[in-house]
Amino acid sequence: MTHLSRLRKGALAAPESGIVSLINYARGRPGLLPLWVGEGDMPTPSFITDAARRSLEAGETFYTWQRGIPELREALARYTQALYDYPEGPERFFVTGSGMHAIQTAIAMLGGEGDELVHVGPLWPNFAAAANLSHARAVEVLLQPTDAGWTLDIEALRAKVTPHCRAIFVNSPNNPTGWTADLETLRAILQIARETHTFIIADEIYSRFHYEGGRAPSFHDVMHPGDPVIFVNSFSKNWAMTGWRIGWIEAPAEFGDVIENLIQYSNSGVATFIQRGAVAALTEGETFVTEQIARAGKAREIFCETLLATNRVSMIPPAGAFYAFFAIDGHPDARATAIRIVDEANVGLAPGAAFGPGAPGHLRACYHRRLDEVEEAASRIARWVQQAA
């Protein structure tokens, strides 16, 4: 018997990320254009890093508030109220050590042995993995590709919400498809939650990246005070802070003691200097966010138009987020295709199987990069598509 074999079965069963496995295969190749992970290419802007530096210089290096420093919770309330015109108070906001930590905390509140957590897929793989690690069962309802874009069958969703279901996880705009729920769809999901006494975990991390003008529709637009909605979010995407590992939960204030305890027994709070940077992001970062969205919109046009022009790529241009999710005619094994594209075109893509069983033939590209790099990456892939057997 080895030491490894003595570890807990649940830990041993944690799935390898299909994205990370591709990165490990090709990391460090000269000239490779990496479109495989979900982040932009810009470093965190100086108005955020300067705020964190000032905090460090002031000696703010001690234990901190478990729920988040008051200044950040107040800034989150102001930001959210301004964005959604929905009445908010700082008592509804809780700072977490990343968006993933926010998701794990929400799952820890709701899901355990014998419970089901329904999610709309294809989906970033970490939610299902986290649900399974908590001994709950992740249940997927697949989006359907149509001429009008990706759509959600509300009756199919309703059928999955059994008496064992504790929450419906909705990521809109969606990673990887870019599907963005309209107000009618959000109302329908919320009505199911009300009727079945089921929570909604709303992951609206990409809500600012919406290409039809303004932010994406939100559950904030259709909910009433007291509705069973828990929001999970992150500073990573809007403010180029992926490496900072800071996010937040918005939830009923009555959950405060529970969330505080779960934070205490996981990461014991986010460092104060990081939270100072997050305050600066919310209070000074609107111009930066607007510029990022505009650049992503141009990159989307370049990437999608280049690949669709090959007439060998199937793709629904994304309504939101910053990913292209596409299939190449004659190449049904996306992992094998991704490896070939790395080897033969020097572009890194994520295979569709990494996002669940619903789209194994698809590939995901993150186009949130400098426009010249997006153009070059799209051209390399297009040439490969035209030449590959």
N, C-alpha and C positions, 0 to 999 in steps of 0.2 A: 504494500500500500504506500503510495506517494503522499507527500504533504498536500499536493494539489487535489488529489482525489478525496481528501477529507474536508474540503471546503463545502459550503452550503450549496445544495443543488440549484437553488434559484440564482445564486451568483454565477455558478458555472454555466447556466443556461442563458445568461445575458448575451444577446446577439451582437456579433461584430457589425459595426457600421459599414454598410456597403459603400458609403462615400469615403470613409477613412481608409478602407482597404485599397481603393484606387489611388488615393493620395500616397499611401505607403509604397505602392508599386512604382510610382513615377516621381516621387518627391526629389527636387533638386536637379532635374534635367535642364541643361542649358537651353534657354530660349523658349521654354514651355510657357504657354499662356494658360493660367489656371482659372477655369470657370467652374470648378467643382464645388466650392464651398459658398455658403450664403452670406457673403460680406462684400462690401465695396473695397476699392483699392486705396482710398484716401486715409491718411492717419487722422487721429482725433484732432480737431482744430484747437488753436492755441488758447482761445478764450475759455475752453474747458480745462485744458492741462494747466493753465496758469492758476485757475481757481484751486485745483488740487495741490499744486506746488505751494501756494500761499498757506493752505491748510497744514501741510507738512511743516513748513517753516514756523508756523504758529504753535507747533507741538501737539496737534490734534491726532495723537497716535495711541489713544487709550481705548478701553472698551466703550461701546457706543449704545445708543438706543436700539432695542431689539426690533421695534416697529419702524425704525428710521428716524433720523433727526427731524425735529419739528419743522425746520425750514424747508426740507425736501418734501415732506408730506403736504405742507401748505402750498408749495410750488406745484406739486402734482395735482392738487385739487383745483388750483387756478387754471392750469394748463388744460385739464380735462373739461372743466366747465366752459372755457372759452372755445374749445374745439367742437364740443357737442351741444352747447347750450342746454346742458343738463345740470340741475342743482347738485353741487358736490360740497362735501366738507372734508377736511384733512383726516377725520376719524375713519374714513372709508379706505385709506391708502396705507399700504404696508410695503416696505422696501425689502427686496430679496437679492440674493447673490446671483443674479442672472434671470433671464426669462425662463430658463430650464428649471431653476430653483423655484420660481413661482409656480410652474406646472407641477413639479413634484409636491409642493406644499398643498396645492389644491387637491391633488390625487390623495395625499395622505389624509386630508379632511373627509374625503368622500368614499374612497374605494378600498376594499380589502377582500379577504377570503370570501368567495361566493358572489361577489358583486360584478356587475358588468359596467363598462364605460364605453359608450357608443361614440364613434368619431367619424367625421366625413373624410373620405380618402379619394385618391392617393394623398398621403400626408407625410410630412417630415417624420422620420421614423422614431424620434425620441419619445413621443407621447405614448405610443403602444408599448415600447420597451419599458418605460417607467410604470405604466399600468400593470404590466405583467410582473414586474419586480415587486410590486406591492401586493401581489397575489390576486388582483382583480383580473378580469378577462376583457381585453380590448376587442370590441366588435366594430367592424368597418361597414360603412354604407358608402358605396362608390359613386362618385360623380360620373355622369354620362356625357361623352363628347357628342355634340350635335352641330348642325349648321349655324345655330345661334350662339354657340359657345358651350362651355361646360355647364351642365345643369344638375340640380339635385332633385331627385324624385322624393317628394315629401312623404308620400304614402309608404315608400320603401323605408324611409327613416322611421316613420311611425311604427312600422311592423317590428323594427329592431328594439324599440323601447319597451322591454318586458318588465314585469315586476321586479326583476333582479337589477335593472338599470338604475344607477345612481346619478349619472351625469351624461350630458351630450357635449362633446368637445367639437367646437366649430372654429376653424382657422380661416378667416376671411379678411382680406385677400389671402388666397391659399398658396402655400408652399407644398408642392412644386408647380401646380397647374396655372396659377394666376386667377382661378375662379374667384369671383367676388359676388357674394350674396346681395341680391337687391332687397329693398324694404319688404316686399311681399313675402319673400322667402324667410327673412328674419322674423317677421310676424308669425309665420306658420310654425317655425321651429319653437318660438317662444310659447305659442299656444299649446303645442305638444307638451312642453315642459310644465306649463301650468296645470294641464289636465292630468298629467301623470305624476305630479309632485316630484319632478326630476330637475336637478340643477343643470344649468348651462355653464360650461367653462368656455369663455369667449377669448380666443387668442387673436387680437387685432393688431399685432405687432407691425403689420405692413399697411395699416389703414391710411397712412399719409401717401403711400406710393399707389396712386390711383390715376388712371390715364383718361378718364372721362371728365375730368375737371373736379377740383376740390378733393376732399377726403372721401374715403369709401363709406358706404352706408354702415351703420353700427347698431348693435343692440341698444345703445344709448338712445337711438332715434325712436325706438318702438316700445321700450320697457316703461314700467311705472315703478315708483318707489315700492319696495317690498318684493319685486319680482326676483325669482331665484337665479340670478346671473352673477357669476364670478369672473372678473376680467383678469387676464394675465398679460403682461407686457414687458418690454425691455428697452433700454437705452441703446442697444447695439446697432440697430439699422439706421434710425433717423439721424443720429449724431455721430456715426462712425466710432462707436465705442465697444466693438465686439470683444476686445481683450480686457475690458474693465470688469466684466462680470457683475452687472447690476441691472436689476429689473424691478417690477412692482406688481402687487396684487391690488385690485380694487374690489372690495367686497362689503357686505353689510357690516356696519360698525360693531354689531353684536358678536361677530366672529373674532374680534380683536384679541381676546385672551387666548383663544385656540391658536390663531396664527402666530402670535407672539411666542407661545410655548414651542410650536413646531420649528420656528426660526431658532430659538434658543438651543434646541437639541439637534440642529443640523449645522449651521455655520455661525451661530451666535451673533449675527448682525454683520452688516456691510461696513467696512472701514470708513471712518468719518471723512477722510480726505477724498475718497471716491465719491461719497455723497455730495461733497461740496462741488465737485466737478459736475455732478448730475444737476444740481441746482442751477449752475451756470448754463448747462445745456438747455434747460427749460426756459430760463429767463432771457437768454441772449442768443439763442440758436435758431430763431425762425428764418432768418435770411439764409443760413447754411442749409437748413432742411429744404427750403424752396429751391435752392440751386441744385441740390442733390436729386430732387424729384424731376426737375427739368432735364438734367443730364441723363437720368435713367430713361426718360421718355424718348429721347433721341437715340439712345443706345438700343432700345427696344425696336425702333423702326429699322435701324441698320441691320441688326441681327436677324430679325424675322424676315424682312424683305430679301435679304441675301440668300437665306436657306430656302425659302419658299420658291425663289426663282429657279432652283434646280429642278423643280417638278418631281422630285423624288423624296420630298420631306412632307410629312403630315404634321400640321401644327395649328393649334388655335392660339392666335396672338393673345397674350395675357391681358386681362382687364386691370390687374393690379399686381403688387409685389414686383420683383425684378428678376424673374426666371422665365426662360423659354423651355417648354416641355414638348418634346417632339419625337417622332419616330421616323426612321429611314427605311424606305421601301427595300425589301429583300434582306433586311438585317434584324431578325426577330430577337436575337440574344443580345440584349443591351450591354451586359457586362463585357462580353467578348468584343462587341463593337466599340465600347469605350476604350478598351485596351488597345485595339487596333488604331483608333484615332490618336491615342497618346503616342503610340510607337511610330505611326506613319504621317501624322499631321502635327504632332507636338502641341495638342490642345487637351486640357484636362476637363472631362465632363463627369457628371454623376449618373450612374445607371438607374433606370426606373425601378428596378426591383428593390432598391434601397428605400423606396417610399411605400412598400407594401406590395401585395400580390396583384393589385389591380392594373398595373401598367408595366409589365415586365419588358416590353419592347421599346419603351421610351427612354430618352436621355434628358437630363436637365442641365441647362447652362445658366450660370449667373452672369448677366450682362452688365452688372453695375460696376463698370470700369471706365477708364479713359476711352474716349470714342475711337481713337486711332487703334487701340488694342482690340476693341470690340470689332472693328472693321477687319482687322487682320485675322482675328480668330474665326470670324464668320467666313471669311474668304478661304482660309485653310480647310475648314470643315466642308464648305461647298465644293472645293476642288476634290477633296477625298470622296465625297458622295458621288460625284460625277465619274470618278475613275475606279472606285472600289468594285470588286466583283462580288 
